Each structure stands twice: as structure tokens, then as C-alpha cells.
Amino acid sequence: SPRGGSGNTGIGFAISIDRVQPFLVAVREGRAPRTAQQAPQLGGGPNAQRITLNGTALQGELSARSGVLSSDSSFFNAYTFEGRAGQEVTVEMISQDVNAYLILLRPDGSDLAQDNDSAGDRNARLTAVLPETGLYTILANTFEPGETGRYSLSATIGVATAPAPNASPRPTQPSARVLLQVEGSLGPNSLIWQEDNSPYQEYSLNGQAGQTVTITMESIEFDTYLILLDANGRVVGQNDDESTSSTNSQLTVTLPSTGTYRIIANAYDRNGRGRYVLTVR
């Protein structure tokens, strides 16, 4: 799920965590419809529309008739598709009218991936390996509240290669220069993420605009969770599980600007404790 502490905190480039978190918390606590059971009435918005994987791109419009995220009043339209565990799905939202933002929800309503600008300009593209079989929900959203306009939305299936269960960490590729590698641990002395009381450690990364980095967090002792924040505290990327058969985390992002980024080495829940290896390439 998206994490949020102080300030603004997706995969992608920048969403205030306060926007999505209240709805996802409501889902987990049973106070909102679950997408696995019905086409969702997300936050009182219209029913979700079905989207066909590898089908023709859908044309949509964000307007006063769209759903509204209660925390920031940004508009969204919801779409659902049936996915199978292990499928690699790419969702793309293209618009000349709005600054596109995509959110992909798991069958239980929790966050799987988010993106702002990965398709270039103000267009959004996210790729995720589906962790389970079920009904997934796409939120076609905007970066800023109040944005309205037309867009196209597509969802395609790729081929994902998952590592074998309990596989050892992948070796560093010779061509991938290691920018940072550290062994750490989460325990009683770790920082605590305010939204869910999960422990975390924080690291700094100096990056250049347009630079692509891959961050991995690997542990055999707990379910890892990675978040990358920009200098303003906005999420550039986040990931829970790198594949359906691994609880290690990995995210690859293109940095939107030059500056100092914050890597949050987190646990998926408050019970996560143990050693890990964090690598940036």
C-alpha cells in the first residue's frame, strides 16, 4: 500500500500519499467496497468500466461526472480487468489535456503500482507483475486536483519471468554499476512509518535528471517494501514484491530532476523485522 508520513509522499512521479491512503485504509478495514466482489463504487464514484487486455485503447474523459478522491478532490475513472498470477501487465494513459496519473489496485483493493510521467511528457505508464489471479482495478487519475479533459487508456500483457521460490538474490550484472550497497536491519531502533507503524531505514541518493536507477531490497527474514521520494517528499516509485514468488522488492525509475532522493527501506507491515541488503544500480 502507499505509505505516507509527513509531507507529500507511487511507481512514477509524485502523488501526495494523503490522496489515496484514506480510501485504501477504508478498503482494508472493510469500510469500502472490495474490487474482487463487485465493480467498485470507489469513493462514491461511478461503476468501473471493464477494459480488455491487449484490446483497443479506450477513450475516456475526466469531468465533474467522474469519481473524486476525497482527500484532494482530484477526478478519477475506474476500470477493471481479470488478471492471472504471474502476468506482466503494462497500463498506459495518454492525454494532451491533463497531467495523467495511474494507480493499479490489487483484487483486495490495496495498492500495487502507481505512475505519473513514465510515458513521457505528462503521460503515465506503469508495468507490474500480477501477484494473484483476480479482478484488478485501474484508476485513471490526474496529478493535480481539478484537472479535466480527455485521455486514452490501454492495458497490455507482456511476458514476466519469475525467479524460483526461495531463490538466492540475483547476482549483479557486469554492466550494472553499483551506486550503493548496504547491509541493514529493521528492529526496535528503526524509524517508524506513521501510516501503518511499519519500521524503516532511510538512505540518500544523489541523482541526475533522466538517470535510470534500479533499487533492490532483499531479505529472507521479512516481506520488504521500497519507496523512493524526491527532494520534496513526493513518491517517485514504490514496490512491494518483485514477482509472484518473491517478497523482495525492486523498482526501476527514471529520475525526473537533479537532486537528492530519499530511499525508504521499509517492511510491508508493522511485524517486519530482520536483516536486508539494499542495492542501487
C-alpha positions as CSV (number, residue, x, y, z in Angstrom):
1,S,0.0,0.0,0.0
2,P,1.2,3.6,-0.4
3,R,3.0,4.9,2.6
4,G,2.6,8.4,4.0
5,G,4.2,10.2,6.8
6,S,5.0,13.9,6.9
7,G,4.7,15.9,3.7
8,N,3.9,14.5,0.3
9,T,4.8,11.2,-0.5
10,G,3.6,5.5,-6.5
11,I,5.7,4.0,-9.1
12,G,6.0,7.1,-11.2
13,F,6.5,10.7,-10.4
14,A,4.7,12.2,-7.5
15,I,1.4,11.8,-5.7
16,S,0.5,13.1,-2.4
17,I,0.1,10.0,-0.3
18,D,-2.8,11.6,1.5
19,R,-4.8,11.3,-1.7
20,V,-5.1,7.6,-1.9
21,Q,-4.3,6.4,1.6
22,P,-7.8,7.1,3.2
23,F,-9.6,5.0,0.5
24,L,-7.1,2.1,0.8
25,V,-7.3,2.1,4.6
26,A,-11.1,2.0,4.3
27,V,-10.8,-1.0,1.9
28,R,-8.6,-2.9,4.4
29,E,-10.9,-2.1,7.3
30,G,-14.0,-3.2,5.4
31,R,-15.5,0.3,5.1
32,A,-15.3,0.4,1.3
33,P,-16.3,-2.0,-1.4
34,R,-13.7,-4.6,-2.4
35,T,-13.0,-4.8,-6.1
36,A,-12.8,-8.6,-6.0
37,Q,-16.5,-8.7,-5.2
38,Q,-18.1,-6.1,-7.5
39,A,-17.3,-3.3,-9.9
40,P,-16.3,-0.8,-7.3
41,Q,-18.1,2.4,-6.3
42,L,-14.8,4.0,-5.4
43,G,-15.3,6.8,-3.0
44,G,-18.9,7.2,-4.3
45,G,-17.8,7.4,-7.9
46,P,-19.4,5.7,-10.9
47,N,-19.1,2.0,-11.5
48,A,-15.9,0.8,-13.0
49,Q,-15.7,0.1,-16.7
50,R,-14.2,-3.2,-18.0
51,I,-11.0,-2.9,-20.0
52,T,-9.8,-5.7,-22.3
53,L,-6.1,-6.7,-22.0
54,N,-4.4,-6.3,-25.4
55,G,-7.6,-4.7,-26.7
56,T,-8.2,-1.4,-28.4
57,A,-7.3,1.7,-26.3
58,L,-10.3,3.2,-24.5
59,Q,-11.2,6.8,-24.8
60,G,-12.2,8.5,-21.6
61,E,-12.8,11.9,-20.1
62,L,-12.3,13.2,-16.6
63,S,-15.0,15.6,-15.6
64,A,-17.4,16.6,-12.9
65,R,-19.2,13.3,-13.6
66,S,-16.1,11.3,-12.6
67,G,-15.2,9.9,-9.2
68,V,-13.5,12.2,-6.8
69,L,-10.7,11.3,-4.4
70,S,-11.9,12.7,-1.2
71,S,-8.5,13.7,0.2
72,D,-7.6,16.1,-2.7
73,S,-10.7,16.4,-4.9
74,S,-8.8,15.1,-8.0
75,F,-11.0,13.3,-10.5
76,F,-10.7,9.6,-11.5
77,N,-12.3,7.0,-13.6
78,A,-12.1,3.3,-12.6
79,Y,-11.5,0.3,-14.9
80,T,-11.3,-3.4,-14.1
81,F,-9.8,-6.4,-15.8
82,E,-9.4,-10.0,-14.9
83,G,-5.7,-10.8,-14.4
84,R,-3.8,-14.0,-13.7
85,A,-1.0,-14.6,-11.2
86,G,2.4,-14.1,-13.0
87,Q,1.1,-11.9,-15.8
88,E,3.1,-8.8,-16.6
89,V,0.7,-6.0,-17.4
90,T,1.5,-2.6,-18.7
91,V,-1.1,0.2,-18.4
92,E,-0.7,3.5,-20.3
93,M,-2.7,6.7,-20.0
94,I,-2.1,9.3,-22.7
95,S,-3.5,12.8,-22.7
96,Q,-3.0,16.3,-24.1
97,D,-5.4,17.8,-21.6
98,V,-4.3,16.6,-18.2
99,N,-1.2,15.6,-16.3
100,A,-2.0,11.8,-16.2
101,Y,-1.6,9.7,-13.1
102,L,-2.2,6.0,-12.9
103,I,-3.0,3.8,-9.9
104,L,-3.3,0.0,-10.1
105,L,-5.1,-1.8,-7.2
106,R,-4.9,-5.5,-6.3
107,P,-8.1,-7.6,-6.1
108,D,-8.3,-6.8,-2.3
109,G,-8.2,-3.1,-3.1
110,S,-4.6,-2.5,-1.9
111,D,-2.1,-0.5,-4.0
112,L,0.1,-2.4,-6.4
113,A,1.7,0.3,-8.6
114,Q,1.4,4.0,-9.4
115,D,2.9,6.2,-12.1
116,N,2.9,9.8,-13.2
117,D,5.3,10.6,-16.1
118,S,6.9,7.4,-17.3
119,A,5.3,7.5,-20.8
120,G,7.0,10.9,-21.4
121,D,5.7,14.5,-21.1
122,R,2.7,14.3,-18.8
123,N,1.7,10.8,-19.8
124,A,1.6,7.8,-17.5
125,R,2.8,4.2,-17.9
126,L,3.2,1.5,-15.3
127,T,4.2,-2.1,-15.5
128,A,3.5,-4.7,-12.8
129,V,3.7,-8.4,-12.3
130,L,0.3,-9.5,-11.0
131,P,0.7,-11.3,-7.7
132,E,-2.5,-13.3,-7.8
133,T,-5.5,-14.2,-10.0
134,G,-8.5,-11.9,-9.7
135,L,-10.2,-8.6,-10.6
136,Y,-7.7,-5.7,-10.7
137,T,-8.7,-2.0,-10.8
138,I,-7.1,0.8,-12.7
139,L,-7.7,4.4,-11.6
140,A,-7.2,6.9,-14.4
141,N,-6.4,10.0,-12.3
142,T,-4.6,13.3,-12.5
143,F,-1.5,14.7,-10.8
144,E,-3.3,17.8,-9.7
145,P,-6.8,18.2,-8.3
146,G,-9.5,19.7,-10.5
147,E,-7.9,18.7,-13.8
148,T,-10.4,17.7,-16.5
149,G,-10.0,16.5,-20.1
150,R,-9.8,13.6,-22.5
151,Y,-7.4,10.7,-22.5
152,S,-6.8,7.2,-23.9
153,L,-6.2,4.2,-21.7
154,S,-4.7,0.8,-22.7
155,A,-3.6,-2.3,-20.9
156,T,-1.4,-4.9,-22.5
157,I,0.1,-8.2,-21.4
158,G,3.8,-8.9,-21.5
159,V,5.9,-11.9,-20.5
160,A,7.2,-12.0,-17.0
161,T,9.9,-14.3,-15.8
162,A,9.7,-15.0,-12.1
163,P,12.5,-16.5,-10.1
164,A,12.1,-19.8,-8.4
165,P,10.8,-19.8,-4.8
166,N,13.4,-19.2,-2.2
167,A,15.9,-18.3,-4.9
168,S,19.1,-16.6,-3.7
169,P,19.5,-12.9,-4.6
170,R,20.3,-12.2,-8.3
171,P,24.0,-11.6,-9.0
172,T,24.9,-8.1,-10.1
173,Q,25.1,-7.8,-13.8
174,P,28.6,-6.8,-15.0
175,S,27.2,-3.9,-17.0
176,A,25.2,-2.5,-14.0
177,R,27.4,-0.2,-11.9
178,V,26.6,-0.4,-8.2
179,L,25.9,3.1,-6.8
180,L,25.1,2.0,-3.3
181,Q,25.1,-1.3,-1.5
182,V,24.5,-1.7,2.2
183,E,23.5,-4.4,4.7
184,G,21.0,-3.2,7.2
185,S,18.4,-4.4,9.6
186,L,14.9,-3.4,10.8
187,G,14.3,-3.7,14.5
188,P,13.4,-1.9,17.8
189,N,15.7,1.0,17.0
190,S,14.3,1.6,13.5
191,L,12.3,4.6,12.4
192,I,8.5,4.1,12.3
193,W,6.3,4.9,9.3
194,Q,3.4,6.8,10.6
195,E,0.6,5.4,8.5
196,D,1.0,1.8,9.5
197,N,3.6,1.7,12.2
198,S,6.0,-0.4,10.0
199,P,9.8,0.0,10.6
200,Y,12.1,1.6,8.1
201,Q,15.6,2.9,7.5
202,E,16.4,5.9,5.2
203,Y,19.2,6.4,2.7
204,S,20.2,9.3,0.4
205,L,20.8,9.1,-3.3
206,N,22.2,12.0,-5.4
207,G,20.6,11.7,-8.9
208,Q,20.6,13.5,-12.2
209,A,17.5,14.3,-14.3
210,G,16.9,11.5,-16.8
211,Q,19.1,9.0,-15.0
212,T,17.6,5.5,-14.7
213,V,18.2,3.6,-11.4
214,T,17.2,0.2,-10.2
215,I,16.8,-0.3,-6.5
216,T,16.5,-3.7,-4.8
217,M,15.8,-4.7,-1.2
218,E,16.3,-8.3,-0.4
219,S,15.7,-10.3,2.8
220,I,15.0,-13.9,3.8
221,E,13.6,-12.7,7.1
222,F,10.7,-10.4,6.3
223,D,8.5,-9.0,3.5
224,T,10.3,-5.9,2.2
225,Y,8.9,-2.7,0.9
226,L,10.7,0.1,-1.1
227,I,9.8,3.7,-1.5
228,L,11.8,6.4,-3.4
229,L,11.0,10.0,-2.5
230,D,12.2,13.2,-4.3
231,A,13.6,16.2,-2.5
232,N,10.0,17.5,-1.9
233,G,8.9,14.3,-0.2
234,R,6.8,13.1,-3.2
235,V,6.9,9.5,-4.3
236,V,8.9,8.7,-7.4
237,G,8.5,4.9,-7.1
238,Q,7.4,2.2,-4.7
239,N,7.3,-1.6,-4.8
240,D,6.3,-4.5,-2.5
241,D,7.1,-7.8,-4.3
242,E,9.3,-8.0,-7.4
243,S,7.5,-11.1,-8.6
244,T,4.7,-13.5,-7.6
245,S,7.2,-15.9,-6.0
246,S,9.4,-13.4,-4.1
247,T,8.8,-11.0,-1.2
248,N,11.9,-9.0,-2.1
249,S,11.3,-5.5,-3.6
250,Q,12.6,-3.9,-6.8
251,L,11.8,-0.7,-8.6
252,T,13.3,0.8,-11.7
253,V,12.7,4.5,-12.3
254,T,13.9,7.4,-14.4
255,L,14.6,10.3,-12.2
256,P,12.6,13.4,-13.1
257,S,15.0,16.0,-11.8
258,T,18.5,16.5,-10.4
259,G,18.8,16.5,-6.7
260,T,18.9,14.4,-3.5
261,Y,16.4,11.5,-3.3
262,R,15.4,9.5,-0.2
263,I,15.3,5.7,-0.3
264,I,12.9,4.2,2.3
265,A,13.9,0.6,3.2
266,N,10.6,-0.5,4.7
267,A,8.7,-3.6,5.8
268,Y,5.4,-4.4,4.3
269,D,3.7,-4.4,7.7
270,R,4.4,-3.5,11.3
271,N,5.7,-7.0,12.1
272,G,8.5,-6.9,9.6
273,R,11.9,-7.3,11.4
274,G,15.2,-8.6,10.3
275,R,18.3,-8.2,8.1
276,Y,18.3,-7.0,4.5
277,V,20.6,-5.9,1.6
278,L,19.8,-2.7,-0.2
279,T,21.4,-2.2,-3.7
280,V,21.2,0.8,-6.1
281,R,22.4,0.4,-9.7
